[in-house]
Amino acid sequence: MSRRASGSWTWRPGIGEPALTAVAVVGPTGRVVGVDPAPGLLALARERAAGAGHVEFHQAAAGAGPLPRAPFDAAVCRWGPMLRPDPDAAARAVREALRPGGVIAAAAWGTATQVPLLSLPRGAVAAHVEVPPADPLAPGPIRLGEPGALAAVLETAGFVHVAS
């Protein structure tokens, strides 16, 4: 992703990150828009962003309704597609919010065995009771964890030059 001194970027904020970090990247003439479906997280993000500069937060879920409209230069989607019921629709919504030639940086967690936060408690419980396998296609932290899965979602959405 190119780092521009100005321009418009869109970010999924959670509690304000990475949107708050992006404010420094876009500079005084840039604009950062954070999007999250959870009102409580947005309230916390807005509180943390007080006085931070050119950052705003909107309640929306990529793929479940309209995103703030503007031709954005870049998008960062940290853990977003893996949590959406339809990750392909979410990725398409982000692509449609980008100007032609805009870029995305997206991240997903790994498989259940690669994420100690999930594998350790699951293993502890499985030592005592039978635990059904997690559904790798259900919205959640292990969705898109297999190598190439997130890249496939982005390519299906119309992104080109996708690298994992």
C-alpha positions as semicolon CSV with decimal commas, in nm:
position;residue;x (nm);y (nm);z (nm)
1;M;0,000;0,000;0,000
2;S;0,136;0,339;-0,082
3;R;0,157;0,586;0,201
4;R;0,010;0,911;0,080
5;A;0,039;1,243;0,255
6;S;-0,321;1,313;0,165
7;G;-0,619;1,127;0,032
8;S;-0,902;0,923;0,174
9;W;-0,860;0,594;0,352
10;T;-1,121;0,370;0,509
11;W;-1,058;0,148;0,808
12;R;-1,246;-0,092;1,030
13;P;-1,189;0,064;1,373
14;G;-1,288;-0,181;1,644
15;I;-1,181;0,043;1,933
16;G;-1,028;0,300;1,700
17;E;-0,730;0,112;1,565
18;P;-0,588;0,115;1,310
19;A;-0,788;0,426;1,222
20;L;-0,618;0,636;1,488
21;T;-0,275;0,536;1,359
22;A;-0,386;0,619;1,003
23;V;-0,459;0,981;1,094
24;A;-0,084;1,046;1,110
25;V;-0,033;0,877;0,772
26;V;-0,291;1,080;0,578
27;G;-0,173;1,411;0,717
28;P;-0,372;1,728;0,778
29;T;-0,553;1,718;0,442
30;G;-0,639;1,349;0,450
31;R;-0,949;1,181;0,581
32;V;-0,986;0,855;0,771
33;V;-1,324;0,686;0,800
34;G;-1,369;0,397;1,040
35;V;-1,656;0,156;0,988
36;D;-1,783;-0,099;1,240
37;P;-2,122;-0,263;1,298
38;A;-2,103;-0,245;1,681
39;P;-2,235;0,077;1,841
40;G;-2,044;0,016;2,164
41;L;-1,712;-0,017;1,983
42;L;-1,787;0,294;1,781
43;A;-1,857;0,492;2,098
44;L;-1,523;0,384;2,240
45;A;-1,347;0,463;1,912
46;R;-1,500;0,812;1,905
47;E;-1,397;0,871;2,265
48;R;-1,040;0,762;2,194
49;A;-1,032;0,976;1,878
50;A;-1,136;1,301;2,046
51;G;-0,894;1,563;1,918
52;A;-0,711;1,315;1,695
53;G;-0,773;1,500;1,371
54;H;-0,944;1,401;1,049
55;V;-1,111;1,080;1,161
56;E;-1,478;0,989;1,168
57;F;-1,660;0,669;1,253
58;H;-1,975;0,524;1,097
59;Q;-2,193;0,232;1,195
60;A;-2,212;-0,011;0,907
61;A;-2,113;-0,364;0,822
62;A;-1,940;-0,426;0,493
63;G;-2,169;-0,635;0,281
64;A;-2,473;-0,570;0,500
65;G;-2,550;-0,216;0,395
66;P;-2,396;0,091;0,240
67;L;-2,051;0,203;0,344
68;P;-1,974;0,575;0,366
69;R;-1,956;0,689;0,007
70;A;-1,643;0,846;-0,127
71;P;-1,376;0,734;-0,364
72;F;-1,126;0,609;-0,107
73;D;-0,761;0,564;-0,200
74;A;-0,703;0,270;0,032
75;A;-0,879;0,038;0,273
76;V;-0,749;-0,161;0,565
77;C;-0,971;-0,443;0,677
78;R;-0,828;-0,596;0,989
79;W;-1,023;-0,914;1,062
80;G;-1,339;-0,790;0,888
81;P;-1,419;-1,049;0,618
82;M;-1,375;-1,343;0,855
83;L;-1,648;-1,205;1,082
84;R;-1,907;-1,128;0,814
85;P;-2,184;-1,375;0,720
86;D;-2,094;-1,319;0,352
87;P;-1,723;-1,235;0,322
88;D;-1,749;-1,206;-0,057
89;A;-2,019;-0,935;-0,027
90;A;-1,812;-0,756;0,239
91;A;-1,504;-0,751;0,015
92;R;-1,714;-0,630;-0,282
93;A;-1,854;-0,345;-0,070
94;V;-1,503;-0,235;0,021
95;R;-1,388;-0,259;-0,343
96;E;-1,684;-0,047;-0,454
97;A;-1,586;0,222;-0,200
98;L;-1,237;0,247;-0,353
99;R;-1,139;0,468;-0,642
100;P;-1,010;0,287;-0,953
101;G;-0,659;0,173;-0,868
102;G;-0,729;0,189;-0,493
103;V;-0,565;-0,070;-0,273
104;I;-0,665;-0,289;0,019
105;A;-0,465;-0,448;0,297
106;A;-0,665;-0,717;0,473
107;A;-0,588;-0,966;0,746
108;A;-0,747;-1,277;0,890
109;W;-0,643;-1,505;1,173
110;G;-0,502;-1,851;1,105
111;T;-0,658;-2,191;1,153
112;A;-0,777;-2,300;1,497
113;T;-0,452;-2,489;1,565
114;Q;-0,247;-2,181;1,473
115;V;-0,428;-1,949;1,715
116;P;-0,332;-2,029;2,078
117;L;-0,612;-1,806;2,207
118;L;-0,849;-2,062;2,056
119;S;-0,654;-2,387;2,057
120;L;-0,541;-2,384;2,422
121;P;-0,887;-2,346;2,582
122;R;-1,038;-2,583;2,327
123;G;-0,769;-2,840;2,404
124;A;-0,823;-2,806;2,779
125;V;-1,196;-2,867;2,741
126;A;-1,143;-3,150;2,491
127;A;-0,931;-3,330;2,749
128;H;-1,250;-3,380;2,952
129;V;-1,540;-3,385;2,705
130;E;-1,594;-3,443;2,338
131;V;-1,574;-3,115;2,151
132;P;-1,718;-3,101;1,799
133;P;-1,487;-2,955;1,536
134;A;-1,525;-2,584;1,468
135;D;-1,698;-2,494;1,145
136;P;-1,428;-2,327;0,933
137;L;-1,696;-2,162;0,715
138;A;-1,893;-2,002;1,000
139;P;-1,828;-1,633;1,073
140;G;-1,558;-1,617;1,334
141;P;-1,187;-1,595;1,401
142;I;-1,081;-1,910;1,211
143;R;-1,275;-1,835;0,897
144;L;-1,038;-1,759;0,610
145;G;-0,747;-1,896;0,814
146;E;-0,642;-2,152;0,557
147;P;-0,362;-2,034;0,326
148;G;-0,505;-1,854;0,024
149;A;-0,862;-1,829;0,160
150;L;-0,857;-1,451;0,214
151;A;-0,684;-1,398;-0,121
152;A;-0,960;-1,599;-0,290
153;V;-1,228;-1,379;-0,129
154;L;-1,051;-1,063;-0,250
155;E;-1,011;-1,202;-0,602
156;T;-1,379;-1,303;-0,612
157;A;-1,464;-0,943;-0,514
158;G;-1,273;-0,813;-0,815
159;F;-0,940;-0,714;-0,662
160;V;-0,639;-0,775;-0,885
161;H;-0,271;-0,828;-0,808
162;V;-0,364;-1,002;-0,482
163;A;-0,068;-1,127;-0,280
164;S;-0,077;-1,334;0,036
